[in-house]
Amino acid sequence: MHHDKIDTDALVIGGGIAGLQAALDLADQGFRVLIVEKQPSIGGKMIGLSKVFPTLDCCSCICTPRMAEAEHHPNIAIMTYTEVRHVRREGDRFIADLVKKPRYVDEDKCTGCRLCEYACNTELPHEFEGDLGVRKAIYVPFSNAVPQVALLDLENCILCGRCEKVCPVGAIDFLQQPQETVVRAGTVVVATGYETIRTDFKKEYGQGRLPNVLGALQVERLLAPHGPYGRVLRPSDGKVPDSIAYVQCAGSRDRSAGVSYCSRVCCMYAIKQAMLLCGTLPLADITIYYMDIRAFGKGFEQFYQNAKAMGIEFVKAKVASITEDQQQNPIVRIEVIEEDGRVEQRQHDMAVLSLGLVPGWDPREVGLAAPAPDGFIRCTQPMIAPCRTPDEGVFVAGCAAGPKDIPDSIIEAGAAAMEAAAYLHEHTHVAGKETTTTCMK
Amino acid sequence: MPEKPDTKKPIQILRERRGGVPRELIERNRQQAAIRRKLAEVLQSASKTVPELAQETGLPTHEVFWHLMGMKKYGKVAEGKEREGYFEYELIQ
């Protein structure tokens, strides 16, 4: 295995919007930053979203410039497709062991032309599209991925060699090996984000087996301009849905799913998606089945009222179960709480689970302190210093500390960067004077 | 006598390291190619919707739709007009 050594001021774990913002805020102060991202591109969950609430600004238009800025910043190095194996303290420094997984493509040579992708004959469900779309065994992760470099899925490759034959720059490297890197850093910012609870979390909701019951992140892709179908269609047969149901609190405030907390964003992202669907499918009926609408942020209540005025139906009911009829139309079973409490079964063309947010990473895996009881990174002083963790010199930003929306993640990333900068000044050295960070994609 | 240099290509070395390519991967590739061929053949005559293609090919609608979206993404088919809630798809010649 090849070994590299990197010396830097700050190690940022996670290249989503919180990690990027923290890295940019540190780098703009003159600190050298290394961002480590486990996925083949930076951008995190945000780059896969359609629009943000409550302004309905385009997510790509906000996130892509941040990604590009981080990629081109002279004080930021980025390692994608890289996992953190261990973090330990040695005096004033943190030592992190990283492993960069092989892409089987030379990152310095690949131009992202996608000729290899077009030549490949193996088609697979595309993870970035929530498995709805198609990718090849060799592929560029998505259209605005950073870096724009292909990646070979060796497990599904039949080693036919077509990609190697068509590559105009000879970038295919079938013998690439994992690359081990040891990083010495003065501080660590954890921005590992979240996952949504799996769609099979509840047997009453079909356990992920009903083709027209989707997770909210899948619908984000359907609504995105470069989504898997190019428009909103249902996956079982490509029908334009006439009636769409939103099932709120699917995997939040639900002890049977092991998630007792509110995920904070589901009400607003469901309303946002419903409004976007109204624009895309003007004749469709959109119904949101909810327990409470929690519109607590700036402009959220007005956003909710606008949705009602657009004709989106809000029904106060906890969906008990979802089944399907012979045409694979989802049938939701509800108790109509605000009328006479009768139990009804309503048929829709498509149902969307507003899935709760769960932790994406356990810090114990790399030797950091145990998380809070909910699984998110523990904050030692949540009221006065919410970015501090039990490990001195390790700070947290964004959804790694708990569910929150994009503006809150960005604010917290700025706070984590300030805490990290203060820590660096106090414990190590003056910004950028002692270290050098090798630039890596 | 000097040792003969190893002239194997990297892809051959990788094939050997992996002990060949698993049979199920090759079979899956064949089946995928056959489905795409079948869909292209049916679309030669006229534009069709997903349920029509499923009926003519005997494949489940979700499978037809998934392959069709792959063919659309990689420039083999194009979306046509909407008919009774379904879009027609046509072959790009």
Interface residues (C-beta under 8 A of the other chain):
Chain A: Y118 N121 T122 E123 P125 L132 G133 V134 N156 C157 I158 L159 G161 E164 D173 F174 L175 P211 P228 Y229 G230 L233 P235 S236 D237 G238 K239 V240 D242
Chain B: P10 I11 I13 L14 R15 R18 V21 L25 I26 R28 N29 Q32 A33 T49 V50 P51 A54 T61 H62 F65 W66 H67 L68 M69 G70 K72 K73 Y74 G75 E79 E82 G85 Y86 F87
